[in-house]
Amino acid sequence: MKWGQALLDLLFPVCCPGCGAMTDAEHPWCEACVRQFWNPRMIQSAHSRDLEGCYTCCQYTAGIRDCIIQLKYYGKRNLKRCFPMLLARFPWWERLASYPIAVPVPLSRRRRESRGYNQCDLIFQDFMKNLGKTYEAELLVRLRDTKVQSTLDREERRKNIRDAFHINRGRRIEGQCILLLDDVYTTGSTMEEAARELKRAGAAAVMGLTLASGAP
Ligand SMILES: [Zn+2]
């Protein structure tokens, strides 16, 4: 470890976000907590006309679930340090090499302004740039607020999200292969709708990646 980092760790000790155990900045999660939620996989149900599939890193449970909730709803931006370690362990980056453009699922402008950030950017942006992907935070636009999805069933979610996304004016994506990013995959209706808009605008293929999912 570099001296600078060692000194920082001494001054500002890093604790596991799951259990509070002392860890270090490069590996903020302890292994016991990671074991509770680490479950990289291709989500079985994630396949539609417009979405090739969707990978996820974690089961949406235990420490990672709390961590995402704190990041999204309690303004804990500094939890951004918890994600690179997990993304670095994702075992199939080479399968995603043919998707050079990374696009986060956007928030509506109103929600973006009240939250102050899109959690997807905090989770993925730096990591994707380090991987050499082009991170296009502004490519998709969410036109309207949708009702809170978690209270709706699958069919209601689909209606709720219909036509919610547009490509930012003037952006061209014909023939591009796009990696679509979100924090959590639930029923997939959000991701499928965003993929539908990307394909409508000419994208050649859209593959999903989320940090966590409770879907089988
Ligand atoms: Zn822990």
Residues whose N, C-alpha, C, O or C-beta is under 5 A from the ligand:
A	BS01	ZN	C16 G18 C19 G20 A21 C30 C33
